[in-house]
Amino acid sequence: MQKRQAIQDFANLGKCLVIGGGGFLGRQIVCQLRESAAPVRVLNRNQYPDLLRLGVDCLCGDITNPADVLAACQGMDTVFHTASLSYMWGRRDLLYQVNVEGTANVIRACRENTVARLIYTSSPSVVIGENNIVNGDESLPYPQRYNADYPRSKSVAEQFVLKANAGKLLSCAIRPHLLWGPGDPHILPRIRKAAARGRLRQIGDGRNLITITQVENAAYAHLLAALELSGQARCAGKAYFIGDEEPIYLWPWLNQVLAIWGLPAIKKHAPWGLTRFLALLSEGLHGFFPWLGEPFMTTFIVDQMVRSHSFSHQAAERDFGYHPIVSPQEGLQKLAAETQSLSAGS
């Protein structure tokens, strides 16, 4: 009942723009908005016929082009900014151009078009340093150094958005950790490819607790935050962790996912110190010979796979009523249904 009522209320957000609406998270935000019959526009670099069939106004453009963003924000009441690049190694200039300068373009366009609400998709990586985080909350500071350009660029962009909360524009940031679910184009395909090639090894003792976020839960959190900005606005100018009901032990959970795909469980192990050293060597080699492309393993990825990174969503629950709408078991069932559908189709 609570979810159905909230979806009906999404129509009160007025005209909504989803920047990156054809992406993994953006598409879920669009679908939940359309359930309420809210008018939706998306800004993407490509056209998506399935979104057109949903009655979505689809614009082609690039957030690094201020004119494209200004035109997309015209007449909008609520803007969801989900577009970013997530390279885990290299491409510093491109990451800064898209994630930082692109976000600055969005903020300027919102102000010039008198947009009322801006909700930004950030990342918990903006507060992840070199220590384990267990049940972390919003009091965690930004670290003094990052071991990759992606979290550094997201941190700068998030701070831009939070500082933009002034005057007629209300803004907030949502930090979903490790998005997953059907249609995932990022994390799960990489894991599946490595497992199919026999290259996936457990790093460390396998006891690291991780918050993961089923993509429908992440989209729902964005919409609830937007509703709060249109009401009491308790979340204005703040960033929030969100995730599934409970954190998971990463490696046992990965074995559940591999079983869904019909792949064997992870049996090989690799020591953390050696793996991180090899990742450092790989980064140095690929940095010296850039035509080799992105390293298969980086220090950022190693640290993500071996350290505990779990976060509390109590603040999101308190300030805008966030509760996951997809349980962990239901999320795995949805992944299994997608796998069966793809197998039948092939």
C-alpha positions as CSV (number, residue, x, y, z in Angstrom):
1,M,0.0,0.0,0.0
2,Q,2.8,2.4,0.9
3,K,4.6,1.8,-2.4
4,R,1.3,2.2,-4.4
5,Q,0.5,5.5,-2.6
6,A,4.0,6.8,-3.2
7,I,3.9,6.0,-6.9
8,Q,0.6,7.9,-7.2
9,D,2.2,10.8,-5.5
10,F,5.0,10.9,-8.0
11,A,2.6,12.7,-10.4
12,N,3.0,15.7,-8.0
13,L,6.6,16.2,-9.1
14,G,5.4,18.0,-12.2
15,K,7.4,17.7,-15.4
16,C,10.4,15.5,-14.8
17,L,13.7,15.3,-16.7
18,V,15.8,12.2,-16.3
19,I,19.4,12.9,-17.5
20,G,20.7,9.5,-18.5
21,G,17.2,8.1,-18.7
22,G,18.2,5.3,-21.0
23,G,20.8,4.0,-18.6
24,F,20.5,1.2,-16.0
25,L,19.2,3.4,-13.1
26,G,17.7,6.1,-15.2
27,R,15.4,3.7,-17.0
28,Q,14.0,2.5,-13.7
29,I,13.3,6.0,-12.6
30,V,11.5,6.7,-15.9
31,C,9.4,3.5,-15.5
32,Q,8.3,4.3,-12.0
33,L,7.5,7.8,-13.0
34,R,5.4,6.6,-15.9
35,E,3.5,4.3,-13.5
36,S,2.1,7.5,-12.0
37,A,1.5,9.0,-15.5
38,A,3.9,11.8,-14.7
39,P,5.2,13.6,-17.8
40,V,8.8,12.5,-18.4
41,R,11.6,13.8,-20.6
42,V,15.0,12.1,-20.9
43,L,18.3,13.4,-22.2
44,N,20.6,10.7,-23.6
45,R,23.3,10.5,-26.2
46,N,21.2,8.0,-28.1
47,Q,17.5,7.3,-28.9
48,Y,15.6,4.6,-27.1
49,P,12.5,3.4,-29.0
50,D,11.1,1.5,-26.0
51,L,11.1,4.8,-24.0
52,L,9.2,6.5,-26.9
53,R,6.6,3.8,-26.7
54,L,6.1,4.6,-23.0
55,G,5.2,8.1,-24.0
56,V,8.5,9.6,-22.9
57,D,9.9,12.8,-24.6
58,C,13.3,11.7,-25.7
59,L,16.0,14.3,-26.5
60,C,19.5,13.5,-27.8
61,G,22.3,15.5,-26.3
62,D,25.4,15.5,-24.2
63,I,25.8,16.9,-20.7
64,T,29.2,18.3,-21.7
65,N,27.3,20.6,-24.1
66,P,25.8,23.4,-22.0
67,A,23.3,24.2,-24.8
68,D,21.9,20.6,-24.8
69,V,21.4,20.6,-21.1
70,L,19.8,24.1,-21.1
71,A,17.3,23.0,-23.7
72,A,16.5,19.8,-21.9
73,C,15.8,21.6,-18.6
74,Q,13.4,24.1,-20.2
75,G,10.0,23.8,-18.6
76,M,11.0,21.1,-16.1
77,D,10.0,21.1,-12.4
78,T,12.2,18.1,-11.3
79,V,15.5,17.0,-12.7
80,F,17.1,13.6,-11.9
81,H,20.8,13.6,-12.9
82,T,21.9,10.0,-13.2
83,A,24.5,10.3,-16.0
84,S,28.1,9.7,-15.3
85,L,31.2,7.8,-16.4
86,S,32.4,5.0,-14.1
87,Y,35.9,4.1,-15.4
88,M,37.8,2.5,-12.6
89,W,41.2,3.4,-14.1
90,G,42.6,6.1,-16.3
91,R,40.7,8.6,-18.5
92,R,41.1,11.3,-15.9
93,D,40.3,14.2,-18.2
94,L,37.2,12.5,-19.6
95,L,35.9,11.6,-16.1
96,Y,36.4,15.3,-15.0
97,Q,34.7,16.6,-18.2
98,V,31.6,14.4,-17.9
99,N,31.2,13.9,-14.1
100,V,32.3,17.3,-12.9
101,E,31.9,19.8,-15.7
102,G,28.8,18.0,-16.9
103,T,27.2,18.3,-13.5
104,A,28.1,22.0,-13.4
105,N,26.2,22.4,-16.7
106,V,23.2,20.7,-15.1
107,I,23.2,23.0,-12.1
108,R,23.5,26.1,-14.3
109,A,20.7,24.9,-16.6
110,C,18.4,24.2,-13.6
111,R,19.0,27.7,-12.3
112,E,18.4,29.4,-15.6
113,N,15.2,27.4,-16.1
114,T,14.0,27.9,-12.5
115,V,13.9,24.2,-11.9
116,A,12.5,23.5,-8.4
117,R,14.3,20.2,-7.6
118,L,17.6,18.5,-8.5
119,I,18.3,14.9,-7.4
120,Y,21.8,13.7,-8.1
121,T,23.0,10.1,-8.3
122,S,26.3,10.0,-6.3
123,S,28.2,7.1,-4.9
124,P,29.4,5.8,-1.5
125,S,32.9,5.7,-3.1
126,V,33.1,9.5,-2.3
127,V,33.7,8.6,1.3
128,I,35.6,5.3,0.9
129,G,39.3,5.6,1.9
130,E,41.7,2.9,2.9
131,N,39.7,1.4,5.9
132,N,36.8,-0.9,6.3
133,I,33.4,0.7,6.7
134,V,30.7,-1.2,8.7
135,N,27.3,0.4,9.0
136,G,28.7,3.7,7.9
137,D,26.4,6.8,8.0
138,E,26.4,10.3,6.6
139,S,28.8,11.6,9.2
140,L,31.7,9.9,7.3
141,P,34.0,12.6,5.9
142,Y,35.4,12.8,2.4
143,P,38.9,11.2,2.5
144,Q,42.0,13.2,1.9
145,R,43.1,11.0,-1.0
146,Y,41.4,8.6,-3.4
147,N,43.0,5.7,-5.2
148,A,41.1,6.2,-8.4
149,D,39.9,9.2,-10.5
150,Y,36.2,8.0,-10.6
151,P,35.5,8.5,-6.8
152,R,37.4,11.8,-6.9
153,S,35.3,13.1,-9.7
154,K,32.0,12.0,-8.1
155,S,33.1,13.7,-4.8
156,V,33.6,17.0,-6.5
157,A,30.3,16.7,-8.4
158,E,28.4,15.8,-5.3
159,Q,29.7,18.8,-3.4
160,F,28.7,21.0,-6.4
161,V,25.2,19.7,-6.1
162,L,24.9,20.1,-2.3
163,K,26.2,23.6,-2.5
164,A,23.7,24.4,-5.2
165,N,20.9,24.0,-2.7
166,A,20.0,27.7,-2.4
167,G,17.3,30.1,-3.6
168,K,14.6,28.5,-5.7
169,L,16.6,25.3,-6.4
170,L,16.5,22.5,-3.8
171,S,19.0,19.7,-4.3
172,C,20.1,16.5,-2.7
173,A,22.3,13.5,-3.5
174,I,21.6,9.8,-3.3
175,R,24.5,7.3,-2.8
176,P,23.4,3.8,-3.9
177,H,26.2,1.2,-3.4
178,L,26.8,-1.5,-6.1
179,L,23.7,-1.3,-8.2
180,W,22.6,-4.7,-9.5
181,G,19.6,-6.4,-11.1
182,P,18.2,-7.4,-14.5
183,G,19.7,-5.4,-17.3
184,D,22.9,-4.5,-15.3
185,P,25.5,-3.5,-18.0
186,H,28.4,-2.9,-15.6
187,I,29.2,-5.1,-12.6
188,L,27.5,-8.4,-13.1
189,P,28.5,-8.9,-16.8
190,R,32.1,-8.3,-15.8
191,I,31.9,-10.9,-13.0
192,R,30.1,-13.4,-15.3
193,K,32.8,-13.0,-18.0
194,A,35.6,-13.5,-15.5
195,A,33.9,-16.6,-14.0
196,A,33.2,-18.2,-17.4
197,R,36.9,-17.8,-18.2
198,G,37.9,-19.3,-14.9
199,R,39.6,-16.0,-13.9
200,L,37.5,-15.2,-10.8
201,R,39.2,-15.8,-7.5
202,Q,38.1,-15.0,-4.0
203,I,40.4,-12.3,-2.6
204,G,40.9,-12.3,1.2
205,D,39.0,-14.3,3.8
206,G,35.6,-13.8,2.2
207,R,34.1,-12.2,5.4
208,N,33.7,-8.7,4.0
209,L,30.3,-7.2,4.5
210,I,29.0,-5.2,1.5
211,T,25.9,-3.1,0.9
212,I,24.3,-3.7,-2.5
213,T,21.4,-1.9,-4.1
214,Q,18.8,-3.6,-6.3
215,V,18.2,-1.0,-9.1
216,E,14.5,-0.7,-8.4
217,N,15.2,0.2,-4.8
218,A,17.7,2.9,-6.0
219,A,15.2,4.4,-8.4
220,Y,12.5,4.4,-5.6
221,A,14.8,6.2,-3.3
222,H,15.5,9.0,-5.9
223,L,11.7,9.5,-6.3
224,L,11.0,9.6,-2.6
225,A,13.8,12.2,-2.1
226,A,12.2,14.3,-4.9
227,L,8.8,14.1,-3.2
228,E,10.4,15.2,0.1
229,L,12.0,18.2,-1.7
230,S,8.5,19.1,-2.9
231,G,7.2,19.0,0.7
232,Q,9.0,19.5,4.0
233,A,12.4,19.3,2.1
234,R,14.2,17.7,5.1
235,C,16.7,16.2,2.7
236,A,17.6,19.5,1.0
237,G,21.3,20.1,0.7
238,K,22.2,16.6,2.0
239,A,23.6,13.3,0.7
240,Y,22.1,9.9,1.7
241,F,23.3,6.3,1.6
242,I,20.7,3.8,0.4
243,G,20.8,0.1,-0.2
244,D,19.0,-3.2,0.1
245,E,17.5,-4.4,3.4
246,E,20.7,-5.8,4.9
247,P,24.4,-6.0,3.8
248,I,25.6,-9.2,2.4
249,Y,28.8,-11.2,2.6
250,L,30.2,-10.6,-0.9
251,W,31.7,-13.9,-1.9
252,P,28.9,-16.2,-0.7
253,W,26.4,-13.9,-2.5
254,L,28.5,-14.0,-5.7
255,N,28.3,-17.8,-5.5
256,Q,24.5,-17.5,-5.4
257,V,24.6,-15.4,-8.5
258,L,26.9,-17.8,-10.3
259,A,24.6,-20.7,-9.5
260,I,21.7,-18.7,-11.2
261,W,23.9,-18.5,-14.3
262,G,24.8,-22.2,-14.1
263,L,28.4,-21.4,-13.4
264,P,30.5,-23.2,-10.7
265,A,31.2,-21.6,-7.3
266,I,34.4,-19.8,-6.7
267,K,37.0,-22.2,-5.4
268,K,40.3,-20.5,-6.0
269,H,41.7,-18.0,-3.6
270,A,44.2,-15.2,-3.8
271,P,45.9,-13.4,-1.0
272,W,45.0,-9.7,-0.7
273,G,48.5,-8.4,-0.5
274,L,49.8,-10.2,-3.5
275,T,46.7,-9.4,-5.6
276,R,47.0,-5.7,-4.7
277,F,50.7,-5.7,-5.6
278,L,50.0,-7.3,-9.0
279,A,47.2,-4.7,-9.6
280,L,49.7,-1.9,-8.9
281,L,52.1,-3.5,-11.4
282,S,49.3,-3.8,-13.9
283,E,48.3,-0.2,-13.5
284,G,52.0,0.9,-14.0
285,L,52.3,-1.3,-17.1
286,H,49.1,-0.1,-18.7
287,G,50.0,3.5,-17.8
288,F,53.4,3.2,-19.6
289,F,51.8,1.4,-22.5
290,P,48.3,3.0,-22.8
291,W,47.4,1.1,-26.0
292,L,47.0,-2.0,-23.8
293,G,43.7,-0.5,-22.6
294,E,42.3,-0.8,-19.1
295,P,43.9,-3.3,-16.7
296,F,41.8,-6.3,-15.9
297,M,42.4,-5.7,-12.1
298,T,43.1,-2.3,-10.4
299,T,43.8,-1.4,-6.8
300,F,40.4,0.3,-6.6
301,I,38.6,-2.9,-7.7
302,V,40.8,-5.1,-5.4
303,D,39.9,-2.9,-2.4
304,Q,36.2,-3.0,-3.3
305,M,36.3,-6.8,-3.5
306,V,38.1,-7.4,-0.2
307,R,37.2,-4.6,2.3
308,S,33.9,-4.3,4.1
309,H,31.8,-1.4,2.8
310,S,28.4,-1.4,4.4
311,F,26.2,1.6,5.0
312,S,23.1,2.5,7.0
313,H,20.0,3.9,5.3
314,Q,18.4,5.0,8.5
315,A,18.8,8.7,7.6
316,A,17.0,8.1,4.3
317,E,14.3,6.2,6.2
318,R,13.9,9.1,8.7
319,D,14.0,12.0,6.2
320,F,12.0,10.7,3.2
321,G,10.6,7.3,4.2
322,Y,12.9,5.1,2.2
323,H,12.3,1.3,2.5
324,P,13.5,-1.2,-0.1
325,I,10.7,-2.4,-2.2
326,V,12.6,-5.4,-3.6
327,S,13.8,-7.9,-1.0
328,P,17.2,-9.7,-1.5
329,Q,15.5,-13.0,-2.4
330,E,13.1,-11.3,-4.8
331,G,16.1,-9.6,-6.4
332,L,17.7,-12.9,-7.0
333,Q,14.5,-14.3,-8.4
334,K,14.3,-11.4,-10.9
335,L,17.8,-12.1,-11.9
336,A,17.0,-15.8,-12.4
337,A,13.9,-14.9,-14.5
338,E,16.0,-12.7,-16.7
339,T,18.6,-15.5,-17.2
340,Q,15.9,-18.0,-18.1
341,S,14.3,-15.5,-20.6
342,L,17.6,-14.8,-22.3
343,S,18.4,-18.5,-22.5
344,A,15.0,-19.2,-24.0
345,G,15.5,-16.4,-26.5
346,S,18.8,-17.6,-27.6
